[in-house]
Amino acid sequence: MKEVYCTYFDHNYLSRATLMIESLRRHDTSPIYVLALSELCETILSDLALPNVEVIPLATLEAAYPELAPLKQERKLIEYYFTLSPFLPHYLFAQTDAERITYIDGDLYFFTSPRPVIETFGAASVAITPHRFSFEYRNHLIFGRFNVAWITYRRTAEGLACVNAYKAECTAWCYDRVEDGKFGDQKYLDAWPERYPSLKIIEQKGFNLAIWNVNNYMMRAKNGVVMIDDDPLVFYHFASTQLLPDGTARVPVPARGGRSMAVLMNNVVRPYEQILEKERRRLAERFPALATAKSDIRYRSRVASGE
């Protein structure tokens, strides 16, 4: 089965996204399509020439979908970015012969291969991951049961119907607020399990580990692998990580003591902060234009919503 990944980000997210791509590349060599959300991002990615990474200029996607023009004018920048979530896989199904397309967020980092989990998808038309909110985040279900950080679509009638319906929904409404059972591009996923019979809910505990669910589990390091209960950590979602003016990175963590917190800090958080700081310096030295970039494209409040 021919598979591809896709993601999108602008120049402000570049250091996080290049780390995501590098970490995924260590385990999976499938093509990655990147929608560059700014001209500077497009220019830098073209210069970096990352192996087996195809850059799609935002203008190319917008030319393919004229309905985006008025949405770009009326929505906040972050809302417009989230509106694009279904448009990118929709475009790739039309432009490539990929049988399965997986959208991934730019602030993930892979610790082990996702392939063993992907193999469990079987003939599923769609695969999504639940937030699995811990007790202290239980009231955040209003923002959606599922997280958009990983969505896999298969080129089947049901998979394509899902992409088409999602695209129509985000075109009609995609705002950074809770309203009438909707929230951004995320809460639409709540209806998918009943709507799409062959959908797969990814239950592996180390898949999309994040601040909003890490307190559900015991963490330990075993033979160089971080274990989440009895599941290996596949990827951590470093949502709302801050890149401070002094060059340091700060990953938000839950208030938790004991052995699990030590494993989280020593094996996940601090190593990521260190490599992110190094990657940010490397890119800033090579591309001075990044010095004037804003620190983040997402609202910090999105961590509370599970994005």
C-alpha positions in Angstrom: 0.0 0.0 0.0 1.4 3.4 -1.0 1.3 5.7 2.0 2.2 9.3 2.5 2.2 11.8 5.4 1.2 15.4 5.2 1.5 18.4 7.5 1.4 22.1 7.5 3.2 25.0 9.3 4.6 28.4 8.7 8.1 29.8 9.5 7.3 30.3 13.2 6.8 26.6 13.7 9.8 25.6 11.5 12.2 24.3 14.2 9.5 22.1 15.8 8.4 20.8 12.5 11.9 19.9 11.2 12.5 18.0 14.4 9.2 16.2 13.9 10.2 15.3 10.3 13.7 14.2 11.4 12.3 12.0 14.2 9.7 10.4 11.9 12.4 9.8 9.3 14.3 7.6 11.6 11.5 5.1 11.6 9.5 5.6 8.4 10.8 6.7 5.0 7.3 7.3 3.4 7.0 10.6 1.5 6.0 13.7 3.5 4.1 16.5 1.9 4.4 19.9 3.6 2.0 22.7 3.0 4.1 25.8 3.6 1.9 28.4 5.1 4.2 31.4 4.5 6.6 32.4 1.7 9.5 32.4 4.1 8.6 28.9 5.2 8.5 27.8 1.5 11.8 29.5 0.8 13.6 27.9 3.8 12.2 24.4 3.1 13.3 24.6 -0.5 16.8 25.6 0.7 16.9 22.8 3.2 15.8 20.2 0.6 14.8 17.6 3.2 15.0 14.1 1.8 11.7 12.8 0.4 9.8 15.9 1.5 7.6 17.6 -1.1 6.8 21.3 -0.4 3.4 22.6 -1.5 3.2 26.4 -1.6 0.1 27.8 0.1 -0.7 29.7 -3.2 -0.9 26.3 -5.0 -3.5 25.0 -2.6 -5.5 28.2 -2.7 -5.5 28.2 -6.5 -7.0 24.7 -6.4 -9.8 25.8 -4.0 -11.2 29.3 -4.9 -13.6 29.0 -1.9 -10.7 29.6 0.4 -10.2 33.2 -0.7 -13.2 34.7 1.3 -12.5 32.5 4.3 -8.9 33.9 4.4 -10.3 37.4 4.7 -13.0 36.7 7.3 -11.2 34.4 9.7 -8.4 34.9 12.1 -5.0 33.6 10.9 -5.1 30.6 13.3 -8.7 29.8 12.3 -7.7 29.9 8.6 -4.9 27.5 9.3 -7.2 25.1 11.0 -9.7 25.4 8.1 -7.0 24.0 5.9 -6.8 20.7 7.8 -9.1 18.7 5.5 -8.1 20.6 2.3 -4.5 19.2 2.3 -5.4 15.5 2.3 -8.3 16.3 -0.1 -5.7 17.9 -2.5 -3.3 15.0 -2.1 -5.9 12.4 -2.9 -6.5 14.3 -6.2 -2.8 14.9 -7.0 -1.2 11.6 -6.0 -1.9 7.9 -6.2 -1.5 7.4 -2.5 -3.8 4.8 -1.0 -3.5 6.0 2.5 -2.8 9.6 3.7 -1.9 10.5 7.3 -2.1 14.1 8.5 0.2 14.8 11.4 0.8 18.0 13.5 4.1 19.8 13.3 4.8 19.7 17.1 4.9 15.9 17.4 8.2 14.1 18.2 8.6 10.3 17.5 10.5 8.2 19.9 9.7 4.8 18.3 8.2 3.7 15.0 4.5 4.2 14.4 4.5 1.3 11.9 3.4 -1.4 14.4 0.3 0.7 15.3 -0.3 1.6 11.6 -0.4 -2.1 10.8 -3.3 -2.5 13.2 -5.5 -0.2 11.1 -6.2 -3.0 8.6 -8.9 -2.0 6.2 -10.1 0.9 8.3 -11.2 3.9 6.2 -10.2 6.4 8.8 -8.0 6.3 12.0 -8.1 8.8 14.8 -6.8 9.2 18.3 -8.8 10.1 21.4 -7.6 12.7 23.8 -8.0 10.3 26.7 -8.2 13.3 29.1 -6.9 12.7 32.6 -9.0 13.6 35.6 -7.8 17.2 35.9 -8.6 17.7 32.2 -12.0 16.0 32.3 -13.9 19.3 31.7 -12.1 19.8 28.4 -14.3 17.3 26.6 -16.3 20.3 25.4 -13.4 20.8 23.0 -13.7 17.3 21.5 -13.2 13.7 22.3 -10.6 13.3 19.6 -7.4 15.2 18.8 -6.5 16.2 15.3 -2.8 15.6 15.7 -3.0 12.3 13.7 -5.7 11.5 11.2 -5.3 8.7 8.7 -7.5 8.5 5.6 -7.7 5.5 3.2 -8.7 5.8 -0.5 -12.0 4.0 -0.1 -15.5 5.3 -0.7 -15.9 5.8 3.1 -12.5 7.4 3.5 -13.0 9.9 0.7 -16.5 10.6 1.9 -15.0 11.5 5.3 -12.5 13.9 3.8 -15.2 15.5 1.6 -17.6 16.0 4.5 -14.9 17.3 6.8 -13.8 19.8 4.1 -17.4 21.0 3.7 -17.8 21.4 7.5 -14.6 23.4 8.0 -15.6 25.6 5.0 -18.9 26.4 6.6 -17.6 26.9 10.2 -14.1 26.8 11.7 -13.6 29.3 14.5 -11.6 29.4 17.7 -14.5 29.1 20.1 -17.1 26.6 21.3 -20.4 27.1 19.6 -23.4 24.9 19.0 -21.4 21.7 19.6 -18.5 22.8 17.4 -14.9 23.9 18.1 -12.5 24.8 15.4 -11.6 21.8 13.1 -11.6 19.4 16.1 -15.0 18.7 17.5 -16.3 17.5 14.1 -14.4 14.3 14.8 -16.8 13.4 17.6 -19.4 12.3 15.0 -17.1 10.1 13.0 -17.3 6.8 14.9 -21.0 6.5 14.3 -20.9 8.0 10.8 -18.1 5.8 9.4 -18.4 2.1 10.4 -14.9 1.1 9.5 -13.2 3.9 11.4 -10.4 2.8 13.8 -10.0 4.5 17.2 -6.3 4.3 18.1 -6.1 3.1 21.7 -2.3 2.6 22.0 -1.3 4.6 25.1 2.0 5.8 23.7 0.3 7.3 20.6 -0.2 11.0 21.1 0.9 11.2 24.7 0.5 14.8 25.9 0.0 17.0 28.9 -3.7 16.3 28.9 -3.4 12.5 29.3 0.0 11.7 30.7 -1.3 11.6 34.2 -3.4 8.6 33.3 -0.4 6.3 33.1 2.7 4.9 34.8 5.9 5.8 32.9 9.2 3.9 33.1 12.3 3.5 31.0 13.0 -0.1 29.9 15.9 -1.0 27.7 16.2 2.5 26.4 12.5 2.7 25.5 10.0 4.9 27.5 7.0 2.7 28.4 3.5 4.1 29.0 2.0 1.4 31.2 2.8 -1.6 28.9 2.9 0.4 25.6 6.0 2.0 24.1 6.0 5.7 23.7 5.5 6.2 19.9 5.2 10.0 19.9 4.7 12.9 22.3 2.6 15.9 21.4 4.5 18.9 22.5 1.5 21.2 22.3 2.0 24.9 23.3 5.8 24.6 23.8 7.1 28.1 24.1 10.2 29.4 22.4 11.4 32.3 24.6 13.3 35.4 23.5 16.5 34.2 25.3 16.5 31.1 23.1 15.3 28.7 25.6 12.4 26.3 25.1 9.7 25.6 27.7 7.5 22.5 27.5 4.3 22.7 29.7 4.1 19.8 32.1 1.4 18.6 34.5 1.9 19.0 38.3 2.9 15.5 39.1 5.5 14.0 41.4 7.1 10.6 41.8 8.8 8.2 39.5 6.6 8.9 36.4 7.4 12.6 36.5 11.1 11.9 36.7 10.9 9.6 33.6 8.8 12.2 31.8 11.3 15.0 32.5 14.5 13.1 32.0 13.5 11.0 29.0 11.0 13.2 27.1 10.7 16.8 28.1 14.3 17.9 28.8 15.8 16.1 25.8 13.2 17.7 23.6 13.8 21.2 25.0 17.6 20.8 24.4 17.3 19.6 20.8 14.7 22.2 20.0 16.9 25.0 21.4 19.8 23.7 19.2 17.6 23.4 16.1 16.3 26.9 16.6 19.8 28.3 16.8 20.9 26.3 13.8 18.0 27.6 11.6 18.4 31.2 12.9 22.1 31.2 12.0 21.4 29.9 8.5 18.3 32.0 7.9 18.6 35.4 9.6 15.1 36.4 8.4 13.7 34.1 11.1 14.9 36.5 13.8 11.9 38.7 13.1 9.4 35.9 13.2 6.7 35.7 16.0 7.2 33.0 18.6 4.1 30.9 17.9 1.2 30.5 15.4 -1.1 28.9 18.0 -2.8 30.4 21.0 -1.3 29.2 24.2 -4.9 28.5 25.4 -5.1 25.7 22.9 -3.2 23.4 25.3 -6.3 23.5 27.5 -8.4 22.5 24.6 -6.2 19.6 23.8 -4.6 20.9 20.6 
